[in-house]
């Protein structure tokens, strides 16, 4: 099982690096031999390689890379589209995705998924997720940002099935309301109820942790989560699915239902929750693992957790040929895999509460060390306070915040199917309890974030990071002294590397791709100077926080000797506030600086 999963994983990841798809017609002739090879341990790996190659390239052939759209940015197009996502609300603009059903033939838009932005104040009719609309839009092909340390935004959009971006100018609903049986319709009704029942900030968080809505949390919330290493609590995971399945099973057992029916209805509950969630990678992985556990219980058989893990990975890889290009895949499977290894190596049966607490804290520390190589690649930042913060934040979320929120949403859905005051009043009461727990959650995060204990990581070669992770895995499973020495050597290089600096009287100029706007890093032997901080868009995208800070951290820079802002507009100064919060800046020169004002006369 593990061999099949890892073979498919490596081939899928490698295939995404190819400039073009190869012709594999002749490889199909080897399929019978590959299937036969699975019966022989010595050549089994060759069989899995052939099968994995066929599966991956056939998937890529179906899910073709988007063709170049024949559109001009200033051209207004009349299209028929279906809204395929919830509306994500920003500070000035909202965004959503839409599938283009009809479009002018010359535009090549038909059949593509487009991400659209709009000014809510300019529209006379509200958009309803799941509905069909006649619309006037302006579209541009994907032209993402390419940076060594913050990834290729173009690729990330493609991996999510998006072929272009555009602006919604006008729309008119087409036909009646969307079907109530659509999961998107149910998610929209939940989102609307949460918006009416809670404050904007609380509603956004509850939407994220219950239905996986990609809402825009405010800057302070994002910074607190990042500073404490608790971002994972804002994503639907195994915790959510386990609560749903276990809760349904226990309630049904309390009313005396036979065990078989309890397992069956628990599986229905898990599937239903997956149906109304965002169905992201972490949700798919958690749903598959939970359903396999429930299925084993229903069949009264035992299945190893490791087999469940590998089966879930295979199913996830088969679900999408792009999934290994998404950070969520690596975080989700890495964390769960490490937890399984830890649980297999420590069998603690102590009754002491303090000892259980210490064992749990040890798990948090090991998990933080395990994902550190990933942090180097994806964020360049690791909060050292994370294990302690998670030790308190996870129980708060799993006991006080999440259960009443999920129960409240269930009662709300029941009240929609069977109208009545009792269910909705109880649902609102549970939502208030969840909101109070959420306020306590933020108080705890404020305390830990205020300690300011963090670590800047330098981006290292992939082989180096894989060696660190391999040494760590050996450490938690055996040969601890040898693997600990190897892991610590790599870990020290990760946090305290010898970064390359220019020689004396030499200047290195780094151009950071921030789209519209500028950000240039000038390095000398002893100084770091940044010219412009990147843009802050009307949609709320902050290039300073999302692009510039990771680029600086990846090079081991946590201090700027000078920041120069050429213009006061958002294209050049938009990311300044984020830079000043994330880095130590000795001197700032902006258009309001006395020297600049004197030059203007």
Secondary structure, 3 states (H helix, E strand, C coil): CHHHHHHHHHHHHHHCCCCCCCCCHHHHHHHHHHHHHCCCHHHHHHHHHHHHHHHHHHHHHHCCCCCCCCCCCCCEEEEEEEECCCCEECCCCEEEEEEEEECCHHHCCCCCEEEEEECHHHCCCCCCCCCEEEEEEEEEECCCCEECCCEEHHHHHHHCCCCEEEEEEEEEEECCCCCCCCHHHHHHHHHHHHHHHCCHHHHHHHHHHHCCCCCCCCHHHHHHHHHHCCHHHHCCCHHHHHHHHHHHHHHHHHCCCCHHHHHHHHHHHHHHHHHHCCCCHHHHHHHHHHHHHHHHHHCCCCCCHHHHHHHHHHHHHHHCCCHHHCHHHHHHHHHHHHHHHHHHHCCCCCCCHHHHHHHHHHHHHHHHHHCHHHHHHHCCEEECCHHHHHHHHHHHHHHHHHHHHHHHHHHHHHHHHCCCHHHHHHHHHHHHHHHHHHHHHHHHHHHHHHHCCEEECCCCCHHHHHHHHHHHHHHHHCCHHHHHHHHHHHHHHHHCCCCCCCCCCCCEEEECCCCCCCCEEEECCCCEEEECCCCECCCCCEHHHHHHHHHHHHCCCCEECEEECCCCCHHHHCCHHHHHHHCEECCEECCCCHHHHHHHC
